[in-house]
Amino acid sequence: MHLESWTDPPEAVFGYPAWHLKGPSGSRTVMTVAEARAGSNGLVARLEGVATREQSELWVGWRIEVPRSDLPPTEPGEHYRHDLLGCRVANLEGVDFGVLERFEDLPASAVMVVKGERERWIPVTGQHLRSIDPAARRIVVDWPEDF
């Protein structure tokens, strides 16, 4: 089956031999990776017990999740996105934009989706992301209030 990976680099997903999978309905299971490779058409994997195209179609829409305990520690200044969800986001002038609800990966860059009195999509770039204080659950961005 073809898959989309958000690991960095994308092939790092193959470093987890057991995949914790979450289905579209919220059901969960753990599957073992039988084969995996990066090819010219992207990432391809086969799970144990999945031998046909019809069997692999049952896994369309499932997400690979990695238990927190399996993740490598972050370096200083690095953060896992999941840890930032729910943080308050304010601009340099102190205007509270609301709470970081999710991240979206767009072609140009990732964006933070912040919900307050309205929804804002703020690029996750060095130019816009100024500071993160996980202990205070606060992110400061260089982003105009009226944009």
Phi, psi and omega in degrees: 000148176275147179219159177250130184242138175253013176282164180234108358286165183305325181293346181299339177300334180287348178285353178252099185291335175250124180259127174271112187253139177239123182277167180303331180272357181099353179292154183228150175203165176244130179233151178264138178278122180274317180214149177203143178201156171259127181232185181294338178262016179105202183271137182227138178217156172232131179269150176305134178083359179249106187244344184237163177300320180297319178294321181291332179295338177294341183262002178298132178089356177279149179251142174271125177244149180244125177302141181309320183296340180270351182279143176290153178295152179277154175277162176304133181087353177259151180214146170279137182306318183304325180291340183267345180300135181092353177290146173285142180239129178226158177268180183299335179275359179089008178286124181281117180272342182125211187245138176291113183269319182194172173247147173235132176266111180253165182303320183282320179187171173283153175230151172267132175261112186248128180246125175218233176294341172207170181269135177236141175249110187247125181300142176264082179227162177301330179291324186259328182269111187262318179204151177229126176238090184298327181294321179273354182058048185223137176236135177248131182234153173265090185210130183291146181298323187269010180261000000 
